Amino acid sequence: MTARPISETVAALMPRAKAELAELVAFRSVADPAQFPRSECEAAAGWVADALRAEDFQDVALLDTPDGTQSVYGYLPGPAGAPTVLLYAHYDVQPPLDEAAWISPPFELTERDGRWFGRGAADCKGGFIMHLLALRALKANGGVPVSVKVIAEGSEEQGTGGLEQYAEAHPELLAADTIVIGDTGNFRVGLPTVTATLRGMTMLRVQLDTLEGNLHSGQFGGAAPDALAAMIQLLASLRAEDGTTTVDGLTGDAEWDGLQYPEDEFRQDAKVLDGVGLIGTGTVADRIWARPAVTVIGIDCPPVVGATPSLQASARAQISLRVPPGQDAAEATRLLTAHLESHAPWGARVTVEQVGQGQPFRADITSPAYTSMAEAMRLAYPGEEMQASGMGGSIPLCNTLAALYPQAEILLIGLSEPEAQIHAVNESVSPEELERLSVAEALFLRNYAESKKG
């Protein structure tokens, strides 16, 4: 099989893809009404639904999920007897963080240095465009050889589990022979990669209360318990001196035996400042793919500008704990909660609230669908062979789908390679990766259909 007709079609479609991605990026679809109006997500969902209808999808629907968001579903019937493939992406995005730190506006797709910049360009609005490109290329070259279901989630970044709950209540909706999750990425640009594992996660908010109200630090400081100082001490207990995560009862010595991540490459990808060391022990791959990792992602405390000489009566922090395959996210939640409750200093009153949770995932990369994907990637990336890596992020839906459809094969690909800087300022996507992965997905669908014949 040759990739040339598909490749030429995708190349010709790239200007349209850029224009569509620009339209989709323009929606401020952060699924947190405290930050952006819900109308932004609703408008993005409507755009996705219209795009599916334009591609002749049937049963296109906006699914009202239990967390108050909308996921978009559509079905494209294939030839009689053809297998069904579910294509997944999400249209919600991370907040832009410090908009002033973006070189170009976060919700305005901007081409610079050979990349397209904008929030969601890689994670994961670009993943939805990738699915459209692959299907359009197949339509232009003989037709789509499989039945296709598309699901575009509306709250993946919030980890609130709305789509998981909806799928569990409607198990027939997303049933498929194989599932392509378009929300991971190549190990680096130009190296075709499937993701073999995902870390799960748990998200907790912890509040410490020590006083009935704030006090003058000169009059009471030195004896009155400061909640902010207590919080600093509590959060410090979550890491050893070398930065290793230290949650009581949580093991952290697993080793990664697959594709390795050279330390110098990691330092460059992570943009670690000269002279600053990495944290933890073991190989980089051990630390980011096989072991738990705690991150304090937010603290409620007075800003420096306008701060007064006061002892704080209360302090609050939000903590993310990444959970590797082989560990249970619910048990990790229990252990982290117990750690926070037992390590708060000075008898500070502790309140812990769970915000989100998702289980880790491990794919079976020896399955037949991966053989079809390996051949597709070989053709889409001449001279390269498909690699398998881990990913430190979480996609809780994977475990839900694996439980609902145990016979389905689940493949994870996507546009979030290191240069994309997803979840950070100046997120971008490589148009070359979008083009090649769209070709790979189209060829995979053709390969997979052939493998199921007879």
N, C-alpha and C positions, 0 to 999 in steps of 0.2 A: 504494500500500500504506500502511496506517495502522499506527502502532506501539501504538495504545491497548490492544488485548487483551493483547498481550505485556507491555506496561508495567504494566498492572493486575495481571497474574498475578505478575510479579516483585515488585511492591510488597507483595503479600499474602504472598509467601514470605520476605520479609526477616527476620521474627522467627525463623523456622526456620534461616535462613542464619546469623544471629548466634549461635544456640545451637550449631550445628555448628562454626562457626569457633572458638568458645570451647573445644569439645572437642579440636579439632585443635591449637590453640595450646598447650594444656596439655601436650602431649608435648614433652619437651626434646630434640627430634630434631636435635641437632648431630652431624653425621657424622664425629666425631672421638672415638674411644674414650678418648683421653687426657683429654678434658674431661667427657664424659658417657657413661654406659653404652650399649652398642649396643642394649640392650633398648628404649631410648626410641625409637630409629629404627624398630625392628622393630614396636613397638606402633603407631606412627604409620602405618607401611605397612599394617598389618592394618586400621586404621581406614579408610584410603583404599580398600582392597580391599572391605571390607564395604559402603562407600557405593556403590561401583560395582555390586556384586551387587544392592543394594536398588533400583537403577535399571534392573534387568534386563539388565545387561551380561553378555555371554558370555565364555568363555575367560579369566576373571579369573585373573591369575597374579602371584605374587611372583617377580620375575626376580632371580636371584642374579648380580650383575654382577661382573666380574673384580676390581674394587677392594674387594670384600668387603661391599658394601652391596646394598640391594634397591630395585629400581624396580617400580612397580605398573602392570600392563597390563590393559586390558579392551576388549571389542569389542561395539558395539551395532549390529546389522544394520539397514539402512534399507530403503526400497522397492526393488524390483527395478530395476536399471539406474541407481540413484542414485549420485552420486559419493561418494567416501570422504574424510572430513576427520579429520585427526589433531589432537587437542587436547592441549597440553603444559602441565604445571606441575611444580613440585618441592615436596616436603614437608619436605626438610631445610632447616635454617635456620642463620644465622650465630650464633656464641656471643653471649650477652647482654652481654658486656663487664662493666662495673662494675655489678653488680646493685643496689648501693646508690644509684647515680645514676638509676635508674628511679623515676619518680613513683609508679607502681603496679608490682606484680610482673610481670616480663617474660613469664612463662608463664601469666598469668592475664588473659584478655581483659577489658579495663576500658573502659567508656564514659566519655568526658570531653571537654568542649568540642566536642561534635558529632562526635567521632571514636572509633574503637575501637582501643585501645592493646594491644600484645602482640607479642612476637618472632614474625615470620612472618606477621603479620596482612596485610601487603601483599606481602611477599617470602618465599614465594610460596604460602603456604597459602590466602590469600584468592583467588589465581588458580585454585586447584582448586575452591573454592566458587563462583566465577564460572562455571566450566564447568557445574557442577551446576545452578545457577540457570537458565542459558540452556536447558539440555536439559529441565528440568522445565517451563519456560514453554512450550516447543514441544509437549511431550506434552499439556499442558492445552489447547492450541489447534490441534488437528488432527494432531499427531504430529511426530516428528523426520523431516525430509524427506531426510536424508542418512544414509549409514552413518558411524558415529563410532568412532574408536579414541581411547582416552585412554592417555597415558603420564605417570606421576607419578614423577619422578626422585628418587633418595635421596641423591645426593652432589654436586649442582650447586654448592653453595657451597664445597666442598673442591677442585673443579677436578681431580679425580683421573681423570676420563675413563671411569668404569666403564660408563655407559650408552652412550657413543659406541662403545666396544669391543664391547659386547653387540650393538648395532645392526649393526655391521659384520660380525659373525659370523652374524647372523640377519636378513639384509637384507629378507626378505619381511614381517617382523613389523610394521614401522611404515610400510610403503608406503601412500601416500595421494595423492589428487589435489591437495589443498591442506593446509597445516599452519598451525595457529594456535598461536603461542607466547605463552602468557599470563603472561609474566615481565618485561615492560617497564612503561611507564606513560605517562600523559598528560603533556604539557609542563607543564601546571599543572591544578589542579582545574577542571573544567568545560570544558576545551578538548580535544575528542576528538583523539587523536594516535596515529598509527602510527609505529613506529620504523624508520627507513630504514637505519641503520648501527649496528653494534656494534663497539667496540674489542675486539680480542683481548687476551690477557695471557700473561705468563710469570711464574712464581714461582720464585725462587732463594733458597737459604740459603747464606750465606758465612760461613766461620769463619777467623779469624786466630789464629795461634799464634806467640808470640815468646819465651817462656821455658819452662823445664821446670816451673816452679811459681811461685805468687805470691810476691812479695818485699815487704819492709818499704819503704814509700815514702820514709822518712827516710834509711835506710841506702843505698838503691840508686837513688832517684828522681833524675832529671836525666841519667842515663847509660843505665840499663837500659831497653830498649824496652817500653813499656806497650801491651799488645794492645788495650785499650779505647781509648786515645788513637789508636792506628793505625786502629781501626775508625771512629772519628769522622772522621778525615781522609779515609779511603777513601769513606765515605758522602757526605761533602761534595763529593767530586769528581763526583758524579752530577748536580749542579745548578750552573748559572751563578749569578752574584750576584743576578740578577733572579728566580731560581727556575726558569728554563727547564731542562728535562731535557737533560743533556749526556752522553749515552753515545757514546763514540767510534764513528764510522761510522754512527750512526743519524740519519737526517734528521728534521727537525722543523719544517718551514716550510709545510706544507699549509694550505689555507684552506677553510673551510666556506661553501658558497654557498646554503644553504637557510635555514630558519627560524633567526632570530638570538635570542640570549639577552642581553637588556639587562643591563649590568653592575650597575645598582642592584638589579634583581630577583635576580640571582645572589647578590649580597652578602647580601640578605635571606634567600634560600632556604638559603644555606650558613651563615648565622648568623655572618658574619665580624664580629669585634669592631670597634667604632669606632676609627678611626685606624690599623688594620692594613690593609696593601695586599694586593691580589691578586698572584699570581705569574705569570710567563711574559709573553709578548708576543702580539700579535694580538687578535682578538675573543675573547670568552669561548667562543663556539661553536667557533672554531678550536682553542682550548686543550683543551676537554673532549671534543670529538667527532672532530677531524681530526688531532691530533698525539699523539705518544707522551708518556706521563707516568709518572714513577717515584715510588714511595712506599716508604719504609721502614716496614714494618708491625709490626716487632718487633725488639727487641734483648735478648739475654741479657747481663745485667750485674748487679752487686750493687745491691740497692735502697738508697735513702738511709737508711732506718731499719735500723740494725744494721751499716752500712758500717764497714769497718776501714781504717786508713791503709796500703793495700796497692797494689802494682802488679799489674795483672791479666795472667796468663800467656796467657789465651785470651779471645776475644770472638766472639760469633756474632750475626748479624742475618738477618732475612728481608725480601726485597725483592720488591715487585710492580711489574712494568712493563706498562702498558697500551699495546697496539699498535694503531694506527689502520688502517682499511681501506686497502689499497694497499701495506701492508707485511706481511712474512711473520713469523709468531711464532717459527718455528724459527731464522730468521736473527737476529731480535732477541735470542733467547736466546744465540746464539753471540756476538753483539757485546757483550751485557751481561757474559757470562762473561769474555770477553777483557779488557774494561774493568776488571773487578774484579781480575783477575790481574795486570794491568800497572800499576795505580794503587796497589796496597798499598805503604805506605811502609816504609822501613828494612829491606827484604828480608824482611818478615813472611811466614810460610808461609801460603798461601791454599788453602783447600778450598772448592769450589763444588758444591752439590748442587741439581739441578732438582727442584722439588716439584710443579709443575703447569704446564700450557701449553694455550692455546686460540687458534685462529685468529680474526682479525676477520671481520666479515660485512657484506655489503651486499645489501639486498633490492631487487627490481625492483618499484617501486611503480607502474609503468605497467601491470602485469598485470591480467587480468580480475577476479581475486579482489579486488583493491584497489578496483575500481569497485563491486563488491558491498558492500565494507566501507564505502566512502565514503557510499553511500546509507543504509546501516544507521546509521552514526554521525550522519548528518544528521537522521534521525528520532529517535534516542535522545537527541540533544542539540539540541533545537529552537533555531534561530537560529545554529547553529555549523556550520562546515565542517571536514571532516577535515584535520588538519595532519600534516606529516611532519617528524620531528626525528631527531637522532642520539641515541645513548646511550653513555656512557663505559664502562659495564660490559660484561661478557663472558658469552656463552652459547655455549660451544664446540660444543654439540650442533647448532647451526644449520648449521655448515659440514659436519658429518657427514651430516645429512639432505639438504643441498643436493647433496652428492656422490653419495649413494646414490640419490636420486630427483630427477634433474636437471629433470624435467618438472613437478615439484610446485611450486606457489606457496607461499611462506612469508610469513606475516603476523605481526607482533609487536605485541601490545597488552598492557595490564596495569594494575595498581593502584599502581605505584611512582612516583607523582608527587612533586615536591620536599618537600611537607609530610609525606610518609610517613616520612622519615628512615630509610630502610632501611640496614641494617648499623650503625646508631648506637643509642644508648640511646633509649628512648621511641619506638620504631617504632610507627606507627599506620596505619590505613586509613580512608579516607573512606567511610562506608556509602552516601553518595549516588553516589560513583564506582562502587562495587561494583554498585549497582542499575542505573545507566545503562549501564555496560559489559556487564553481563549481558544487558540488553535489546539492546544493539548486537550482541552475539555471536549471540543468537537470531535477530535479523533478518538478520544476515549469512548464517547457515546457510540461512535460507529463500530469501534472494536468490540465493545461490550455487547452490542446487538448481535454481531456476528458470532460471538462466543456462545450465545444462548440459542442459536439456531440448531435444529436437528435433534 
